[in-house]
Amino acid sequence: MTAKAWGCGLCLAVGIGSAASAEGWSVIDFNAVNTRDICMSYAEVTIETYRNRFGAPGFTGRSDWTVGGYDLRGEVVDALFICPDEAGFVAPFLVIHNTDDDSDARELIADRLGDIWDEVVAGGGTPAAGGGTTLGGGTLGGGTK
């Protein structure tokens, strides 16, 4: 990826980040990790763990510096982990978007993904064994936690 493309992507992400309270969007910053590869691996494990725990079939996409989890609640909630590497400093963040009016569901998914990310980081790339399905609390459609 060229520096120009990376810069444009970062500008977009920063623009979204500054609008974190906008309708339909949530942005979560995480503590720095050592490398982009670690960030990307943690992001993939986080999304796959979420899918397994909460029954979100969807699909996962990957670029050189992003991992997207699509269809995390039907077709209306998507998440994108962004792993920017600026001179060896990787400060990951997560952008979540929903296309319906259910901001509570989006925020619940954001909380769950954040909790799972923390588990993965604490476990050195592996989530907590037997992690519960009530991370982040609350319910999400149909009463499923």
N, C-alpha and C positions, 0 to 999 in steps of 0.2 A: 504494500500500500504506500502510495506516495505521501510525502509530508503535507502536500496541499489537500489531498483527499482526507487524511487524518485530521487536519486542522478544520476542514469543513464539517466533518462528523462531530468533532468536539464542540464546535460552535453551535451546532444543532442541539447537541446534548446539553450544553450549558444553557442555551435558550429555553429548553424544556425544563431544566432544573430550576431556572429562575421563575418559571410559571408553575411550580410544584403544587400550588393550591388551586390551579385552574381546574374547572370541571372536567372530569374524565381522566385525570393524570395524577400519578403519585411518583415521587422520586425519593430514593433512599441512598444515602452515601454510606460506604463501608470503610473500615480501616484499611490502610495500605497492605498489600501483600508483596512478596519478594520479586515475582516475575509475572509476566503476562500469561505464560503457560499455566502457572498455578491458578491464577484468577480464572482462566478459561475452564480449567478442570473443575474447580470449585463450583463455578456457575452451572456447568453441565450436571454435576452430581446434585446440586441443589434443585434444579428443575426436575430431574428424573425422580428424586426422592419425593418431591411435592406430588408428582403424577402418581407415584405408587401409593402414597398415603391418602390422597384425597380423590383418587379415581378420575384423573383428568387425562384422557387419552391423547388428544391433540398431536402436535409434532414439535420438534426442536430443530432450529436452524442455527448455523454457525458461520461466522465470517472470520477474518484474521483477528479481530479484536472485540467481537460481540457474540453472545449466545442468546438466542431468542426462544422463549417458551410460548407457543401459540395455542389458543383455545384452552386456557386454564380454567375457564368456566363457560362451557358451551363455546360459542364462537365470538363471545363479546369481551373477553379479557385476555390480553397478551402482555408478556413481560420481556424486557430486554436487559440483560446484564451487559454492561459496557466496561471494558478493561483497557483504559488508555494507559500507554507507557510513555511517559515524558522523561527522557534522560535517565531511565532506569527506575523511576518512581511510578509504581502502579497503584492507583487509587480507584478501585472499582465502585461503580454505582449501578443502581437498578431503576429502570423506568417502567412503570406499569400503566397501561391504558385500557379503559373500557368504553365500549360504544353505546352502552345503554345508560340509564339514569341511576344505576345501583352503585353509588359511591361506597356504601358500607361494605359491599361484597369485594370491591376492588381493594379497599383498605385492609380487609381481612386477609385477602390473598397476599398483599404486600407484607403484612405482619408475619404470616406463615412462612413466606419465602425468606424474610429476614431472620426468623428464628432458625430455619433449616440452615441457612448460610452460616450462622454462628456455630451451629453444631458441626458443620463440615470443617470450618476453620479450626475449632477446638479439637476435632478428631484427626487433624492433619490430612483431610481429604475424604474422610469417611463420616457419615452422619451417625448420631447416637444409635446404638443397637436397640432395635425394638421401639424406636421413637414413636411416641403417641400420635394420635390423630386429632388432638385437641390443641395443638400449638396455635397460638394467636387467639384462642378462645372463639366464642361466637358460633353462629351457624351460617351455612352457605347454601342457599337454595334447597328445598326439600328437606331441611333439617339435618343435612349431613355435616358433620364436623370434620 
